[in-house]
Amino acid sequence: MNVITKKKIINFSCDTLALLFFFIAASCIILKLQSSMINFQSLSLLPAKFILFRGSFNAPVTMSSNEFNPPPYIDSKTEQNNSSTAPTISSGNFSLPDISESDEEEKHSPDEKKCKIIETHISSGGEKCENFFVKNSTGHNFNLLEYLAKSPEVHIKNNDEPQVLIMHTHTSEAYMSKDTGFFYESFYPRSLNDSKNVTQVGKAVVESLKKNGINAIHCTTYHDNPTYNGSYSRAAETIKENLRKYPSIQVVIDIHRDSMGSKESGKVKPTFTYKDKKASQMMIICGCDPDKTLGFPNWEKNLVLALKLQKYCETLFPGITRPLNFSKVKYNEHLTPGSLLIEVGSDVNTLQESVYTGSMLGESLSKLLTDLKK
């Protein structure tokens, strides 16, 4: 009887231990599932992190390629339409942050990394062409002085009809609000707020043109939101629509802001000074298609306009331009013989510096177009 009782006790103890191990294993599984649920919830809230822009929600910022992935530091020229060599940018739908004036002064932890700004003046590089330089990366040699001596095929009239269209393929491109000498690691240079982005530069160009008797249209349509891919295709439709509506338009200027460098090495800020006031440098980009592979038959006409405008800018405001970027690209410049892409400043220039440059660009373009009336 005692032997049987001991066996029962041993069996009961074994059953109890087995049951205990079962509960421990089940608890581990449940905790693992809960952890996964929490991670899933964090991922689902990632878009809110960017919409709030450095808000109180502390979501993880590491994202895989199939998650919310706006292009925070994409060079304006990396996506060009209708070109077999254009790289693909992985970017889905996204909402850009609406940057407020206080973002650069508030909501930064004391230990947030401050990144270097490399302020410089880019005045030379490439081929000297009268009072400016041209960086020719087309792989072909051209007599640029011969092109400069020609007259642009732009026919400006003395009437009130629109002569110029100012627009933006990457409309959300923004700037810093203050000249601090550094930028925080979380700095995000894009905004859907028209008072903070490149549309303010376009506005300054248009105001200068109108002040000098050149009627202009300013299109502020966002072509890079809610998706970045296809920006140039959407911008092309906007240009065509305006050309249909206003056949008097002779010149189309697509205004961007540049981005050079990185958070690790420092970002480049190109500046010059005019009348003791700091301004952003600008860069004209002109396409080229000598082997007829881009569908850009009128590229030489655009080149003439680009060279003339660069000369006028440097004559009126010495130091305002970086070397003209002459490349085998298109960027919708094929739509008219008077189409150009112009980068005004970089993402670490201030908005004020870039608007100042926009006014001077407008003055230079006004002077050129007025002279073409004669």
C-alpha positions as CSV (number, residue, x, y, z in Angstrom):
1,M,0.0,0.0,0.0
2,N,2.8,2.4,0.8
3,V,4.6,1.4,-2.4
4,I,1.5,2.3,-4.5
5,T,1.2,5.6,-2.7
6,K,4.8,6.5,-3.4
7,K,4.3,5.7,-7.1
8,K,1.2,7.9,-7.2
9,I,3.1,10.7,-5.6
10,I,5.9,10.4,-8.1
11,N,3.5,10.2,-11.0
12,F,1.6,13.3,-9.7
13,S,4.9,15.2,-9.3
14,C,5.9,14.4,-12.9
15,D,2.5,15.4,-14.2
16,T,2.7,18.6,-12.3
17,L,6.1,19.4,-13.7
18,A,5.0,18.6,-17.2
19,L,2.0,20.9,-16.8
20,L,4.2,23.7,-15.4
21,F,6.5,23.4,-18.4
22,F,3.5,23.5,-20.7
23,F,2.3,26.7,-19.1
24,I,5.7,28.3,-19.3
25,A,6.0,27.4,-23.0
26,A,2.5,28.7,-23.7
27,S,3.3,32.0,-21.9
28,C,6.4,32.5,-24.0
29,I,4.4,32.0,-27.2
30,I,1.8,34.5,-26.0
31,L,4.4,37.1,-25.2
32,K,6.0,36.6,-28.5
33,L,2.7,37.1,-30.3
34,Q,2.1,40.3,-28.3
35,S,5.5,41.6,-29.2
36,S,4.8,41.0,-32.8
37,M,1.5,42.8,-32.5
38,I,3.3,45.8,-31.0
39,N,5.8,45.9,-33.8
40,F,3.0,45.6,-36.3
41,Q,1.2,48.5,-34.7
42,S,4.4,50.6,-34.7
43,L,4.9,49.9,-38.4
44,S,1.3,50.8,-39.2
45,L,1.9,54.2,-37.5
46,L,5.1,55.0,-39.5
47,P,3.3,57.3,-41.9
48,A,2.1,59.3,-38.9
49,K,5.7,59.8,-37.9
50,F,6.3,61.7,-41.1
51,I,3.0,63.5,-41.3
52,L,3.6,64.8,-37.7
53,F,7.3,65.5,-38.6
54,R,9.3,65.2,-35.4
55,G,6.2,65.0,-33.3
56,S,5.7,63.3,-30.0
57,F,5.2,59.8,-31.6
58,N,8.5,57.9,-31.4
59,A,8.2,55.3,-34.1
60,P,11.2,53.4,-35.3
61,V,12.7,55.1,-38.4
62,T,14.2,52.0,-40.0
63,M,12.0,50.9,-42.9
64,S,12.2,48.2,-45.5
65,S,11.8,49.0,-49.2
66,N,8.1,48.0,-49.3
67,E,7.1,50.3,-46.4
68,F,6.5,54.0,-46.4
69,N,9.6,55.4,-48.0
70,P,9.5,59.0,-49.3
71,P,12.7,60.2,-51.0
72,P,14.2,62.6,-48.4
73,Y,17.5,63.4,-50.1
74,I,17.0,62.7,-53.8
75,D,18.9,64.9,-56.2
76,S,16.4,66.8,-58.4
77,K,17.9,65.3,-61.5
78,T,17.8,61.6,-60.7
79,E,14.4,61.1,-62.2
80,Q,13.9,62.2,-65.8
81,N,11.1,61.0,-68.0
82,N,11.2,59.3,-71.4
83,S,14.9,58.2,-71.0
84,S,16.0,54.7,-71.1
85,T,18.9,55.6,-68.8
86,A,16.7,57.1,-66.1
87,P,17.2,55.3,-62.7
88,T,14.2,53.9,-60.9
89,I,13.4,55.4,-57.5
90,S,11.6,53.2,-55.1
91,S,8.8,55.3,-53.7
92,G,5.2,54.7,-52.9
93,N,2.4,57.0,-51.8
94,F,3.4,59.3,-49.1
95,S,2.4,62.5,-47.3
96,L,5.0,65.2,-46.9
97,P,5.4,67.0,-43.6
98,D,4.1,70.6,-43.4
99,I,7.2,72.3,-41.9
100,S,6.4,75.0,-39.5
101,E,8.7,77.9,-38.6
102,S,9.4,76.5,-35.2
103,D,10.7,73.1,-36.4
104,E,14.3,74.1,-36.5
105,E,14.2,75.7,-33.1
106,E,12.1,73.2,-31.2
107,K,11.5,69.5,-30.7
108,H,15.2,68.5,-30.9
109,S,16.6,66.5,-28.1
110,P,19.9,67.8,-26.6
111,D,21.8,64.8,-28.0
112,E,20.4,65.0,-31.6
113,K,23.3,65.1,-34.0
114,K,24.1,68.4,-35.7
115,C,25.4,67.9,-39.3
116,K,27.9,70.1,-41.1
117,I,27.0,72.7,-43.8
118,I,29.8,73.4,-46.2
119,E,29.2,76.9,-47.5
120,T,31.1,77.7,-50.7
121,H,31.1,79.6,-54.0
122,I,31.2,77.5,-57.1
123,S,32.5,79.8,-59.8
124,S,34.5,77.7,-62.2
125,G,34.8,74.3,-63.8
126,G,34.6,73.1,-67.3
127,E,35.0,75.3,-70.4
128,K,35.2,79.1,-70.1
129,C,32.7,80.8,-72.3
130,E,33.0,84.6,-72.1
131,N,32.1,85.5,-68.5
132,F,30.9,82.1,-67.3
133,F,31.8,78.4,-67.4
134,V,30.0,75.4,-69.0
135,K,30.4,71.9,-67.6
136,N,30.0,69.7,-70.7
137,S,29.2,66.1,-69.8
138,T,27.6,65.2,-73.1
139,G,30.6,63.3,-74.4
140,H,30.7,65.6,-77.5
141,N,32.7,68.7,-78.3
142,F,30.8,71.8,-79.4
143,N,31.8,75.3,-80.2
144,L,29.8,77.0,-77.5
145,L,30.9,80.5,-78.5
146,E,29.2,79.9,-81.9
147,Y,25.9,79.0,-80.1
148,L,26.3,82.0,-77.8
149,A,26.5,84.3,-80.8
150,K,23.2,83.1,-82.1
151,S,19.8,84.6,-81.2
152,P,17.3,82.4,-79.2
153,E,14.3,81.4,-81.2
154,V,12.0,83.1,-78.7
155,H,9.5,85.6,-80.2
156,I,8.5,88.1,-77.5
157,K,5.7,90.5,-78.3
158,N,4.7,93.8,-76.9
159,N,1.3,92.8,-75.5
160,D,-0.3,91.6,-72.3
161,E,-0.4,87.9,-73.3
162,P,1.6,85.5,-71.1
163,Q,5.1,85.1,-72.5
164,V,6.7,82.9,-69.8
165,L,5.6,79.9,-67.8
166,I,7.3,79.3,-64.4
167,M,6.6,75.9,-62.9
168,H,8.1,73.2,-60.7
169,T,8.4,69.5,-61.4
170,H,9.4,68.8,-57.8
171,T,7.2,71.3,-56.1
172,S,7.7,70.2,-52.5
173,E,11.5,70.9,-52.6
174,A,12.1,73.2,-49.6
175,Y,14.9,75.0,-47.8
176,M,16.1,75.8,-44.4
177,S,14.4,78.7,-42.6
178,K,17.5,80.1,-40.9
179,D,21.2,80.4,-41.6
180,T,22.4,78.4,-38.6
181,G,25.6,77.0,-40.0
182,F,24.4,73.4,-39.3
183,F,21.4,71.2,-39.8
184,Y,19.9,68.6,-37.5
185,E,20.0,65.0,-38.5
186,S,16.2,64.9,-38.7
187,F,16.1,67.8,-41.2
188,Y,13.7,67.0,-44.0
189,P,13.9,69.4,-46.9
190,R,10.4,68.9,-48.4
191,S,7.2,70.6,-47.6
192,L,3.6,70.9,-48.9
193,N,3.4,74.4,-47.5
194,D,3.8,76.9,-50.4
195,S,5.3,79.5,-48.1
196,K,8.2,77.2,-47.3
197,N,9.2,75.6,-50.6
198,V,10.5,76.3,-54.0
199,T,7.2,77.9,-55.2
200,Q,8.4,81.0,-53.3
201,V,11.4,81.2,-55.6
202,G,9.1,80.9,-58.6
203,K,6.9,83.6,-57.2
204,A,9.9,86.0,-57.0
205,V,10.8,85.2,-60.6
206,V,7.3,86.0,-61.8
207,E,7.1,89.2,-59.8
208,S,10.4,90.5,-61.4
209,L,9.2,89.6,-64.9
210,K,5.8,91.4,-64.4
211,K,7.5,94.4,-62.9
212,N,9.6,94.7,-66.1
213,G,6.7,94.3,-68.5
214,I,6.9,90.5,-69.2
215,N,3.6,88.8,-68.5
216,A,4.1,85.4,-66.8
217,I,2.1,82.5,-65.5
218,H,3.2,80.7,-62.3
219,C,2.0,77.1,-61.9
220,T,2.3,75.7,-58.4
221,T,0.8,72.3,-59.0
222,Y,2.5,69.5,-57.0
223,H,3.9,67.0,-59.4
224,D,5.8,65.0,-56.8
225,N,3.0,64.3,-54.4
226,P,1.5,61.8,-53.5
227,T,4.1,59.9,-55.5
228,Y,7.6,61.0,-56.6
229,N,7.9,58.6,-59.5
230,G,6.4,60.0,-62.7
231,S,6.9,63.6,-61.6
232,Y,8.3,64.6,-65.0
233,S,5.5,62.9,-66.9
234,R,2.9,64.8,-64.8
235,A,4.8,68.0,-65.2
236,A,4.8,67.5,-69.0
237,E,1.1,67.3,-69.1
238,T,0.9,70.6,-67.1
239,I,3.2,72.3,-69.5
240,K,1.2,71.0,-72.5
241,E,-2.0,72.2,-70.9
242,N,-0.6,75.7,-70.4
243,L,0.8,75.8,-73.9
244,R,-2.7,74.9,-75.3
245,K,-4.4,77.5,-73.0
246,Y,-1.7,80.2,-73.6
247,P,-0.2,79.7,-77.1
248,S,1.7,83.0,-76.6
249,I,4.1,81.3,-74.1
250,Q,7.6,81.4,-75.4
251,V,9.7,80.4,-72.4
252,V,9.2,77.6,-69.9
253,I,11.4,77.6,-66.8
254,D,11.2,74.6,-64.4
255,I,12.6,75.8,-61.1
256,H,14.1,73.3,-58.6
257,R,16.5,73.4,-55.6
258,D,19.5,71.2,-55.6
259,S,21.0,68.8,-52.9
260,M,24.7,68.1,-52.6
261,G,26.6,66.1,-50.1
262,S,25.3,64.0,-47.2
263,K,24.6,64.0,-43.5
264,E,27.8,62.1,-43.0
265,S,30.2,64.2,-45.0
266,G,28.3,67.5,-44.8
267,K,25.9,69.2,-47.2
268,V,27.1,71.9,-49.7
269,K,25.6,75.3,-49.6
270,P,26.4,77.4,-52.7
271,T,26.2,81.2,-52.0
272,F,27.3,84.5,-53.4
273,T,26.9,88.1,-52.1
274,Y,25.2,90.9,-54.0
275,K,24.9,94.4,-52.4
276,D,26.1,93.0,-49.1
277,K,23.3,90.5,-49.0
278,K,23.9,86.8,-49.2
279,A,22.0,84.8,-51.9
280,S,21.9,81.3,-53.3
281,Q,23.8,80.4,-56.4
282,M,21.8,79.0,-59.3
283,M,22.6,76.5,-61.9
284,I,21.1,76.3,-65.4
285,I,20.7,72.7,-66.8
286,C,20.4,72.3,-70.6
287,G,19.9,69.0,-72.3
288,C,21.6,67.6,-75.4
289,D,20.6,64.9,-77.9
290,P,23.2,64.8,-80.7
291,D,22.7,61.1,-81.5
292,K,18.9,61.5,-81.5
293,T,18.2,58.9,-78.9
294,L,16.2,61.0,-76.4
295,G,13.6,62.5,-78.8
296,F,14.9,66.0,-78.3
297,P,15.3,67.5,-81.8
298,N,15.4,71.2,-80.8
299,W,18.1,70.8,-78.1
300,E,20.4,73.3,-80.0
301,K,17.7,76.0,-79.8
302,N,17.4,75.5,-76.0
303,L,21.2,75.6,-75.7
304,V,21.3,79.0,-77.3
305,L,18.8,80.3,-74.8
306,A,20.6,78.7,-71.9
307,L,23.9,80.3,-72.8
308,K,22.3,83.7,-73.4
309,L,20.6,83.6,-70.0
310,Q,23.7,82.5,-68.2
311,K,25.6,85.4,-69.8
312,Y,22.9,87.9,-68.8
313,C,22.8,86.6,-65.2
314,E,26.6,86.9,-64.8
315,T,26.7,90.3,-66.4
316,L,24.0,91.8,-64.2
317,F,24.8,89.8,-61.0
318,P,28.4,88.6,-61.0
319,G,28.8,85.3,-59.1
320,I,25.1,84.3,-59.2
321,T,25.7,81.2,-61.4
322,R,27.4,77.9,-61.0
323,P,28.8,76.5,-64.2
324,L,26.1,75.7,-66.7
325,N,25.3,72.0,-66.6
326,F,25.2,70.8,-70.3
327,S,24.3,67.1,-70.2
328,K,22.7,64.4,-72.3
329,V,19.3,64.7,-70.7
330,K,15.9,66.0,-71.6
331,Y,13.8,67.0,-68.6
332,N,10.8,68.2,-70.7
333,E,13.0,70.7,-72.4
334,H,11.9,69.2,-75.7
335,L,8.4,70.7,-75.4
336,T,9.5,74.1,-76.5
337,P,12.7,75.7,-78.0
338,G,12.6,78.0,-74.9
339,S,12.6,75.5,-72.1
340,L,15.2,75.3,-69.3
341,L,15.6,73.6,-65.9
342,I,17.2,75.9,-63.2
343,E,18.4,74.8,-59.7
344,V,18.2,77.7,-57.2
345,G,20.3,76.9,-54.2
346,S,20.5,73.7,-52.3
347,D,18.5,72.2,-49.5
348,V,20.7,73.9,-46.9
349,N,20.4,77.3,-48.4
350,T,17.8,79.4,-46.7
351,L,14.5,80.3,-48.3
352,Q,15.3,84.0,-48.0
353,E,18.6,83.5,-49.8
354,S,16.9,81.6,-52.6
355,V,14.0,84.0,-53.0
356,Y,16.6,86.8,-53.4
357,T,18.2,84.8,-56.2
358,G,14.8,84.2,-57.8
359,S,14.3,88.0,-58.0
360,M,17.7,88.4,-59.7
361,L,17.0,85.6,-62.1
362,G,13.7,87.3,-63.0
363,E,15.5,90.5,-63.6
364,S,18.1,88.8,-65.9
365,L,15.4,86.9,-67.8
366,S,13.4,90.2,-68.2
367,K,16.4,92.0,-69.6
368,L,17.1,89.2,-72.1
369,L,13.5,88.9,-73.2
370,T,13.2,92.7,-73.5
371,D,16.3,92.8,-75.7
372,L,14.8,90.1,-77.9
373,K,11.8,92.4,-78.6
374,K,14.1,94.9,-80.3
